[in-house]
Amino acid sequence: MHIPATIDEVTAAWLAAATGLDVTAIDTEIIGVGIGVSSAVYRLHLTGNDVPETLVLKLSALDEAAVFTCSMLRMYEREVKFFHELVDRSPIHVPNGFGGAVSDDGTSYFLLMEDKGGHRVIDQIEGMEISDAERALDELARWHAEFWGDADRFVETGAAVSLADPIYLAVLPVVFAEGWEKVSSLMDVHPAIGRVAPRWAEAMPSMLATLSTSPTTVCHGDYRADNIFFDTDDAPVLLDFQLTGLGSPSYDLAYFVTQSLLPDVAATHERSLFDRYIGGLHAAGVSPDDTGRLWDDYRVASLFCLVYPIVASRGMDFDDPRQFALIETMNRRCARAIEALDLEALLV
């Protein structure tokens, strides 16, 4: 199947061939600008016989630095394979897939999905209300319990990448250093970030070793507000599967709580949300013997997750107010976690 290099190559004939739908005409619009940079995301308006009104199309990122990171970390491959191998086991509502492919070198791909744009969306910068956060964590516990101790098979097929994979050790120090140079020169950073970021790469191997040690599950890898919609029954709908991996369940948990809530909300509810999540694991059949170390993992994951805003900044346009605000917000929330959870102590 031909993989379009740009949206200009997406025609009705191509879409019909990719999906098997009787599409006679399409109109396109770009969506998701300022939310993420790892893909270019479009809404396709379809004309034809018995076809959906719209589909969502994802293509490779418009920024070359983002494409480099995505290809090296096999992010496009993971997302395409999610819809082949994991989607039917997801206990969280996810879009239906309509086809996808990735190039041999992993630098280009396409993915066609059901359009969930009509659902309730929460801007990550504004932060989630605690009631929505509880719903999201209840579903996350069900997801992790479903794949508990069963992630290795997906690592073998390439649908997931272990946090212990050597590619992280090779790539992350380079892209983190590039991102930190940009962030530290173009925005005011919190003193806690200023103290931790220069030492982060040295501590990274130890953090990844901890977070890839049993108990492990399939982690979503980017479980945050911008990737979680809510349907008419307020049930979470999960998007974006480019970072599925084998790791500690605390990885997703820490990233969600530290990055999807306003700092004062996270500070007030952090431990109660953690306890609620652990209770959800136990209710889903995970043994309490497997969850005793997860608070320690939570702290390590919270420190590791500084990687997200720093690396993402490489592909962000800081002249765009929304993109600048997202990175600034994520860094500020990382700073809150560093201070509240005494994460600097983990760098010793």
N, C-alpha and C positions, 0 to 999 in steps of 0.2 A: 504494500500500500504506500503510495507517495505521501511523504511527510511535507506539508507546506512550510516553506521557509518564512513566509509572511502571510498576513491576512489577505493580501491581494491574490494569493494563489488559491484561496478557498472559494470555490464556485459551487453552484447547485449540482453540477455533474459530479464533482469530487465528493461532495457530501452524500449524494445518493450512493456512490460506490463505497464510501466508508461505512455507511450505516445500513444500507439495504432499504432505506426509506425512499418513497416516491416523491422526491423533492424536485420542484420545477423552478424555484427562484428563492433567493435568500437576500436579506439585508443584515448588515453587521454593525455592532457598536462595541467599543471597548468599555470594559467595566473593571472594577477593582483597583483603579489607579490610586496610589497612595496607601494601599493596604499591604501589598507585598510586591516583591520584585523578582521572584524566582520564575515566574511565568507571565506571559502576556495573556490576558483573559478577555474573551469576547462573548457577547450574547448574539446568537444567530436567530433571526426571525424568519421562519420557514413558510413557504407556500408550496402546496402540493396536495396529494391525495392521502388522506388519513395519516397526517404527520403531526407531531407536536407543534404548538405555536412557536415555541422557542427551544433552543438547546444552548448549553454553555460549551465553548471551545477553549481549550488551553493549548498554547504554543510556547516554544522556548522564549525565554526572557528577551526583552529588548536591549538590555544592558549586557555588554560582553563580559564584564567581571562577574555578573550573576550567572551567566551561562557557564563560565569556567568552574565556578564553585559547584553548580548543580551537576555538571557532568562528572567532575572528580568524585563527588559524593554519591553518584548514581541516583540522584533524586528523581529524574524523569523516568528512569527504569522502574524505580520503586512504585511510583504512582500508577503507571500503566499496569504493572503486575498486581497491584492491590485489587484492581477490578477483575482480574482473572483468578486470583487465588484466595483472597481474604474477604471479599465483600459479602459473600453469603454467610459468613460466620459472625459478622459484626452485629452485636446486640444493640448498637446505636443506629438510628436511622441515618442512612447515607444516600446520596443520589444514585439513581440507576445509571449504569454506564452504557454508552452507545458506540464504543469502539475506541481504539487507541493503538499507537505504535511508537517505538523509539528507535533511533538510528543505532548502528553498531558501535559508534564511538560515544554514544550517550549525550551528544550535544544538541540534538534536535528531537522533538517529539510532538505528537498531538494527542489530545484526550477529549472525547466528546461525552458530555454528561447531561443528565436531567437538570433542568433549570429550577433551582430552589430559591430564586430571588424574591418570590412573593412572601417568604417567611419573615418573621420579626428578626431584625438585625440589631446587634449591640456594637456600637463603636468602641473599640478597645481603649481609645484615649479617654472616653467618658467613663469606662469601667462598668462592670456588672454589678447589679444589685445582689444582695446576699441570697435572696430566694432563687434567682436564676443560677447563681454559683452552686447552690446546694443541688439543684437539679442536674447541673453539668457534672458534678462530682459523683452523684449517684450513678449516672450513666458511665462515667469513667471507671468506677469500681466494677461494674458489670463487664465492661470491655476487658479490663485486665484479668478478671477472673476467668473469662472465656478462654483466654490464651495463656493462662498461668502455666509456666514450665513447658510451653509448647511452641516457643519462638524459633527454635533451632531449625526446624524444617523450612521455615520461610527465609532464613538466612541462606540456606543451601540453594534455594531457587532464585535468590536475588530480589525477592519481594520485600525483604527487610535486610538491614545492615546492623551487625552487632556494634555496640559502642566500643567494643574491644578491637574492632577492625583497624589494621595498620593505616588505612587511608585517613582516618581521623588524626592520627599522630603526625602524618605527613603534611596534611593540608591545613588543618586548623591553625597551627602557629603562624603560618604565612598569611592567611587571610585575616586572622585576628590582628596581626601587627599592622597590616594595611588599613584595616578599619579603625584601629585605635589612633593611628596617625591622623586620619581624617577627622574623627570625632574630637580628639583633643585639640586640634587646631581650629576647628570651625564652630564649636559650641562650648559653653561653660559647663563643666562637668562637676558633679558633686565631689567633695573631698574624699569620700569613701571609695568612689570609682577611681579617682586619681591614685589612691594608695594600692588598690587591688589590681587594676588593669596591667601595670607593668610587671606584675608577678604571676599573672594568670597562666601564661603559656608554660612556665616552669612547673606549675602545679597540675596542669591538665592531664598528664599521663596517669598520675595517681587517682585523680577524680574519675577518669574513664575506667580504670581498673576496678574501682569500688562499684561504679554504677553498672558494670557488666557482670558482676558476680551474683550468683544465685542468692535469693529468688529473683527470677527474671520473667518477663512476659513480652508480648508485642506492645511496644510503646507507639503511640500515634506520632510523637516527636514534635508536634507543633500545636498542642492542645491549648488554644487561647481564644479570647472572645471573638476576634475577627473571623475565626474558622468555625464558629458554632452559631447556627441559627436556631430559632425556636418556632415550631409549627403552631397551628391554631389551638392545639391542646397543651401548649407550652412544653412539648417534648423536644429535647435537643436534636438537631440535625447536624451531622459532622461533615466537614469538608477538608480537602487538602491532605493528600496522603504521600507527600514526597519525602517524608522523613521517618517513615515506619521503620522501627528497629527493635533489636533485642536489647533490653536493659531493665534496670530496676523500675518497678511501678512508680516509685517516688519521683522519677524523672518527669513524667507527665504531670503528676500532682503538684510538684514544686513550681514548675513553669507556669501552670495555670494560676495558682494562687498568687504567686509573686507578680505576675504580669497582667492578669485580667481584672484585678480589683484595684480600686483606688487605695493608696497607701494606708489611709486611716482605717478603711474597711478591712484590708488584709491584716493590719496590726491587731484589730479588735477580734477578728474571727479566725485567725490562722490556725490555732491549736484545735478549736472546735471543728473546723472543716476537716483537718487531718483526722481527728477521731471519728467523724462521721464517715469519711472515706474508708477507714480501716473497718468500721462496722459493716459497711457495704461489702467489702471483700469477704468478711466472715459469713455474712448472710448468703453470699453467693457460693459458699463452699470452700473457700480458702482457709487452711488451717491456721489458727493463731500462732502455731510454732513457726510459721513462715513470715510473720509480719513484725516480729520483735525488733528488727534492726531498721525498720523503714523510716523512723524519725531521723536517725543518723544519716541515712541515704538522702532524706529530704533536704537536710542542710547542705550536703555535698552537691546535690543537684541544683539547689538555689544558687550556689556559687558558680557552678559550671555554666548556668544559663545566662551569665553575662555575655556569653558568646553570641547570643541571638542579636541583640541590638548593635553590637560592635561589628560583627561580620555583615549583617544586613545593610549597615550604613554605606558599605562600599558601592552598592548599586542604587542608593537613594539619591534623589535630587534635592539637595538641601535648600535650593531656591523655591521648592514647592512647599508651601506652609504645612500641608497635611503630612508629608513625608518627614519633614524636619520635626514636627510635633510628635510623631509616632516614635522616632528614635529618642528624642528628649524624654518622652514619657516613660519609655522602657528603661532608660538609664536611671531615671529618678526612682522607679520602682525597684530596680536592682539595688540601688543605694539603701533604700529602706530595709530590704532583706539583709544586706550586709551588716547593717548596724543592729537590727533587731535580733538577728540570729547569731551574732558574733562570728560571722563567716571568715573574717580575717584570721581567726585562730586556726583555721584549716590550712592556711598557707605556710605554716611553720614546718 
